[in-house]
Amino acid sequence: MKPLYLNIAQNNPAFQVFADTVQIRTIVHLFKWIFILLLILHTSCRSAKTESTAALEINEKVKNRYAPDKRVALYQISITEKNKQLLLTGETNMPEALDQLKKELSMNNYVFTDSVQILPNMALGELRYAVVNNSVANLRSEGRHSAELATQALLGTPLKVLKTNGDFYLVQTPDHYLSWVDHGGIKLMELKDYEQWLGSEKLIYLQSYGFVFSDKSRDKKLADLVLGSILKINGQDEKVYFVEFPDGRTGLVDKKEGMPFADWLAKLQPGPELIEKYSRELMGVPYLWGGTSAKGLDCSGFTKTVYFMNGFIIPRDASQQIFAGKIIDPDLKFEGLEKGDLMFFGNKATPDKKQKVTHVGIWVGNGEFIHASKQVRVSSINQGSPLFDKANIDKYLGSRRYLNQTDPGIQNLNSLFRKP
């Protein structure tokens, strides 16, 4: 039997209204606290997300400032959060960029741990330098033989070594290009040996292709050479130079095929005629993606090699070369061009896309330019010519003048053997 007061309450309408009101208030109160709790959680998450995003934005800003082109500057730094602190990981070959990142994070009151690795890697020990040891070293985009050919480096080219991965080394060329080379293509050196090699008398090879022989009988070839190969000179007689490779191999080169590097550079008279001479010297060399030698050339490898033989180190790729030198023919009318100017081709800018440079050639006058396409060949801008190149003419983006220009992207070749 229920208590009397409970029976009265259940049968009393006023009490029932009171009970319902209490229940509604309880539910409303409960939802109110749930809403407040969710709001607190949302605000906290949003705040954390905003702080994390701000740190990432700082990192991206520093990267864009110091390493806008990953082909020539390594900046692979990541920021994550661990135990309410930021953790900086990754690697870079620019300690000044890392210092700037840490400075800006500190200015924004971030607490962080720096675990970024500065290259060169300590695992290299003292072997942080190298010299190309074959006529041509194939430098790849990744540390494996099956990776894309990124570029090439000629015999005698000095390199900075940044890290190792098995038999491959990440190196930086004199034009600052970053790529991987296998151990067979280079001679690793400590600073003392590297500086000694840089300061030694050298020979530059001036034929498109040839050989180093083991002795004067010329019965045995020691190695091949290409235009621009550089070797150490140990001596000479009336007919030959006695030369040495970076790894110590010795042989001889016919005097008619090369000359001392310092003498050649002193007598060199870079100009329109010499540009055309070496452009035509390379006629017929097959197109090779990543090639920068007489064994094979891509379009920018061709222009780079021609300018190398005129005493200059210029940017590696066409999309880099277009930002050096003096702007010529801004109206794209093939006007004002002089022999030796670089002509650029590609996809023109649209409201939705930026300009994209895909090809480069060298203007040689009379409406003609020489470029590496299928092979090194001559093309014309004149519709009546059998060499008319409509496909490229329709993609013309303008030209640049490198001769007699002061530009940080155009280095004099005498800087090639400057001590680090």
BELDA-V742886 format. One line per field, one symbol per residue. ss: DSSP state (h for helix, s for strand, l for the rest). burial: b if it has 9 or more other ideal C-beta (glycine too) atoms within 8 Angstrom, else e. Layout:
BEGIN
ss->???
burial->???
END
This chain:
BEGIN
ss->lllhhhhhhhllhhhhhhhhhhhhhhhhhhhhhhhhhhhhhhhhhhhhhhhhhhhhhhhhhhhhhhllllllllssssssssllssssssssllhhhhhhhhhhhhhllllsssllsslllhhhllllsssslllsssssllllllllsssssslllssssssssllssssslllllssssshhhsssslhhhhhhhhlllsssslllssssslllllllsssssslllssssssslllssssslllllssssshhhssshhhhhhhllllhhhhhhhhhhllllssllllssllsslhhhhhhhhhhlllssllllhhhhllllssslllllllllllllssssssllllllllssssssssssllsssssllsssssslllllllslhhhhllsssssslllllllllsshhhlllll
burial->eeeeeebbeeeeeebbeeeeeeeeeeeeeeeeeeeeeeeeeeeeeeebeeebebbbebbebbbebbbeeeebbbbebebebeeebbbbebbbbbeebbebbbebbeebeeebeeebeebbbeebeebbbbbbbbbbbbbbeebeeebebbbbbbbbbbbbbbbbeeebbbbbbbbebbbbbbbebbbbbbbeebbebbeeebbbbebebbebbebeeeeeebbbbbbbbbbbbeeeeeebbbbbbbeeeebbbbbebbbbbeebbeebebbbebbbebbeebbebebbebbbbbbbbbbbbbbbbbbbbbbbbbbbebebbbebbeebbeeeeeeebbbbbbbbbbeeeeeeeeeebebbbbbbeeebbbbbbebbbbbbbeeebeebbeebbebbbbbbbbbebeeebbbebebbbeee
END
